[in-house]
Amino acid sequence: MRIPRKPVYSKRVIRHHAARENQFVITFSPQFVVSGKRCIWKVLCVSVFLLLQEAAFAQIQPIQEGEGAPNAQQSHLDHLPETPIATSTLTLTDPSGALRPLSECSGSSATVIVFLYATCPLCQRVAPVLEKLWKEKQSRGVQILGVFTDGTSVADLEKFKKDYSVSFPLFVDNGGKLASALSATTTPEAFVLDRDAKVRYMGRINDLYQVRGVQSQTPVREDLREALSDVVSGTAVHLPRTLAVGCAIVRQDPLPAATPASQESMITYHKDVAPILRNHCMMCHSDGNAGPFTLTSYDDAADWMKTGLREIKAGRMPPAQVESDLVIRNANTLSAEELATLESWIKSGKPEGDENSAPPLAPLPDFSKFQEDLGPPDIILEQGEPFHLGPMGSDVYRHLVFMLNNSADLRVRAIQLLPSNRAIVHHALIGYLPHSEAQQALRDCGGPGPSFTVGDQGPGFWARHGVGFRIPPPRPDGMPLISFLSAYVPGTSAYMAPSDADFIIPAGSDLIAQMHYHRTGIQAEDSTRIGLWLRKDGTIPPKQMSIRFLHGDFVVIPAGIKNMKVSGEWAVPEDCMIAGIAPHAHLLARSMDATAILPDQTRFTIAKVPHWQYEWQQPYFFKEPRFLPKGTKIRFSAIYDNSAANPKNPFSPPRPIFLGESTTDEMLLPWLLLTADKTIDPKGNSGFPEFGASVIRGNLLRDLYTDHLPFEVQPDGSVLRTGATTGDGKYYRFKKPLDPTLPPSAYEDQLP
C-alpha cells in the first residue's frame, strides 16, 4: 500500500493526534511519509515505544498524606479493606464528654465518617458542602459524622459548629483509634460505610482540589455524593477510592531524650524556628490576616509545620516565589539554611526551648492601616458598597472601579490597596483606564460573574481575562491610557515608585482593582480602599516611567503536550533603566523566565519563576533599577503543560488551547517597568498592538477549529461571518453578517 504525499489539513486528523499524550504534532503542514512495510514497521515500533513511555509516566510516585494527585493519576490506588469495621467496640467522644459506640451513631442505610480539623482550611471549605449533603440524604437513612482528630477540645467543636453553621453530629476521636482502624491520614477525608459497616468509599469530598494548594478551575466530580448515592441505592460504587487532599493527621512520636551535650546545640522553636516564621510566614499567618491558621506560637508551629514544610518544598509557600540576579523588594524566599533548620527541628521532635533566652521578634505590621511611615495618603478611594462572598463554590475574580476622574495627570510616589477583610482577599492587581471606558465596562459586564453562587453580590464587573473593556489608543505624547500600576498580596503594604521616577495616572482616569476573592466556608464581605501618595514638593523627577508588554507569539497548545515552550525577544530601543517586571500567563504555564542580554553580551536574569501560580501573580520591583543600554535584548519564555496530569488544566479531558484573553485561553504577556529620560516610544507602541492582533488571529482559528463560524463571500467580495453553530450542534443564522475581526461577544449577541 502506498500512502500519497500530500498535506494533512483535516481537523479530524489534527484532533486525533493532538489528543495523545507525549506527542508533538505540527499542524497545517505537509506530512511526508515513506511507503510499504518499512513504514508500517516504523509506525509499530514508535507506537510500542510511546505506549511503554505512557505506561511509565502513569505509575504513581509515592504520595505524601494529604498531597493528592491529578484525576488522571488516581486509577491505580489500593483496594478498600474487605473486613467490616468493628463499630460496637470503637468509641467517639461527643460534645458532652460522653463516650459513644460508633454503632449507636451510624445510619440505617449508610454512614459517612469525615475526619476534620478545626483550623484546616480545606475542612472549612467543605463544611457547608457536608451540611448540604446531610440535609439532602438524612431522610434516606444516611448519617454524617464529623470526627475531629485526637486532642480537639469541646470548645473547638462548638466554635466550628457555630462558625460554619453545621448541624450534623460532631465528635472527637480521642486516642486516634477510629483513624487507625480506617487508616485515615488526612483531614478532610471521607469514609462511606454500608449498613454492614463495610467501607465502600474512602477519599476526598470532591475534586475542587485534586492536589493540595492547587484549586481546580473546572471541578467535575462530587466524589462523596456520587459514592453515597451508589451505596444507598445498593449498586457498586463507580469510583470507590480517591486520594484525600488536605492536612496530614499528625501522630506524635515519642521525643528522643536530650543529652546534656546536645542541649546547647539543639535546634529549638524559640531560638531558631520562630525568627524564620516571623520573617517569612507570620505576616499572613497571624490573627486577622489572610493565612487560614496562625503560626505565631509554639503550639501553632508544632501543629502545622510538618505540612508547612511540604508546601515550602513544593514551591507553593511562601507564595509568588521568584528568582533574580537583581535584588527584589520584599522578596520572600527561604534560604537553604533556613529550610534545613525547619527540617531538622521537625525530625528532632519539635523541641520548644527556653523562651527567655530567645532573641526578641520584631512586632508585626498593622495591615489594617495604610503604611504609617509614609504619612496619611493624599487621596483615599473608597469602595462604593461591600462585596459579599458566599461560602461555597469556586473563587471569584471581580473588577472594582474606584472613581477618580482626575482633571490633570497625577504623579504618584506610592500606592496601597487595603482590604477590610484580608481573610478573603487572595490578591489584587491595580491599574487605570479612562473614566468613560470604566463606566462602559460596568454597564456591559456589571452583572453576576460566571463563578457567582448563592451569597455572592457586590459592585464591579467581570471579564473573561483582565481587560473587559476596549483598549484605547495612547495619547499623542505616547502616554498609555490604560496600564497596570501595582498589586496587593497578603503581607505587603504600599508599592513605592523608584526614587527617580513616579507612577503617572493620566487625566480623566479611574482606578481598577482586579480582586481575587477566596472562599473560606462562611458568608463574608469586604470593603477595599486604595490610598495614593502624591509628589507634592513641586519637583519633577528626572525620569519618566513606561510599561512595555512582551508578547510571546503562538497559535495553539495541543491537547496532551506536557512541555511546550513559548518564547519571544524584544530589543530595547533607547537607553533606560529596568525598575520591575510582572510575569503573566494563564493556567497551563508551569514556569517562566526573562533574561537581559546587553550589547557586550553580558547577561543577567531579570526574573525566573520556577513554579508559576496564576492565582499569585504580581509585579516585582527592584531595590536598585538596572541600566539597559540601547540594543539590549530581552529574551523571555514559558513552559506550558496541557496534559491530563496538570491539576490546573481547565478542561478534562484536555482540549487544544488557543492564544486568547479568556482565563481558559492561554498567553505569554509579561510586562516590564522601565524608566528613561524621555518617553521610550513616543508613538505609544507598548507591545499591546501586536498582542491584540495575535488575539484576533487566535479567536478566528479557534472558531474555525470548533466549526463555530460559517463564512460566506458577499457580492462586494468581502468575507463575513453569517452564522454560528452552538454547543448543541444547531446552526443559527445571524440577523446581519459581521466583520470576522470582531470579538466573539459581537456575534454572540446576534444569536436568536
Sequence and secondary structure as in RCSB ss.txt:
>XXXX:A:sequence
MRIPRKPVYSKRVIRHHAARENQFVITFSPQFVVSGKRCIWKVLCVSVFLLLQEAAFAQIQPIQEGEGAPNAQQS
HLDHLPETPIATSTLTLTDPSGALRPLSECSGSSATVIVFLYATCPLCQRVAPVLEKLWKEKQSRGVQILGVFTD
GTSVADLEKFKKDYSVSFPLFVDNGGKLASALSATTTPEAFVLDRDAKVRYMGRINDLYQVRGVQSQTPVREDLR
EALSDVVSGTAVHLPRTLAVGCAIVRQDPLPAATPASQESMITYHKDVAPILRNHCMMCHSDGNAGPFTLTSYDD
AADWMKTGLREIKAGRMPPAQVESDLVIRNANTLSAEELATLESWIKSGKPEGDENSAPPLAPLPDFSKFQEDLG
PPDIILEQGEPFHLGPMGSDVYRHLVFMLNNSADLRVRAIQLLPSNRAIVHHALIGYLPHSEAQQALRDCGGPGP
SFTVGDQGPGFWARHGVGFRIPPPRPDGMPLISFLSAYVPGTSAYMAPSDADFIIPAGSDLIAQMHYHRTGIQAE
DSTRIGLWLRKDGTIPPKQMSIRFLHGDFVVIPAGIKNMKVSGEWAVPEDCMIAGIAPHAHLLARSMDATAILPD
QTRFTIAKVPHWQYEWQQPYFFKEPRFLPKGTKIRFSAIYDNSAANPKNPFSPPRPIFLGESTTDEMLLPWLLLT
ADKTIDPKGNSGFPEFGASVIRGNLLRDLYTDHLPFEVQPDGSVLRTGATTGDGKYYRFKKPLDPTLPPSAYEDQ
LP
>XXXX:A:secstr
     EE   HHHHHHHHTSTT     SSEE    HHHHHHHHHHHHHHHHHHHHHHHS     TTTB  GGG S
S     SS   TTT EEE TTS EEEHHHH  SSEEEEEEE TT HHHHHHHHHHHHHHHHHGGGTEEEEEEE T
T  HHHHHHHHHHTT  S EEE GGGHHHHHHT  EESEEEEEETT  EEEEE S SSEEETTEE SS    HHH
HHHHHHHHT   SS B    SEE           HHHHTT   IIIIIHHHHHHHTTTTSSTTSSSSS  SSHHH
HHHHHHHHHHHHHTT SSSS  B SS BTT     HHHHHHHHHHHHTT     GGGS        TTS  GGG 
S SEEEE SS EEE SSSS EEEEEEE    SS EEEEEEEEE S TTTEEEEEEEEEEHHHHHHHHHHH S  T
T  TT B SSB  SSS  S      TTS  SSEEEEEE TT   EE  TT  EEE TTEEEEEEEEE   SS EE
E  EEEEEE  SS   S EEEEEE     SEE TT S EEEEEEEE  S EEEEEEE  B TTEEEEEEEEE TT
S EEEEEEESS  GGG   EEEEEEEEE TT EEEEEEEE  STT TT SSSS   EEB SSTTSB B  EEEEE
ESS S TT   SHHHHHHHHHHHHHHHHHHTT   EEE TTS EEEEEEE TTS EEEEEEEE TTS HHHHHTT
  
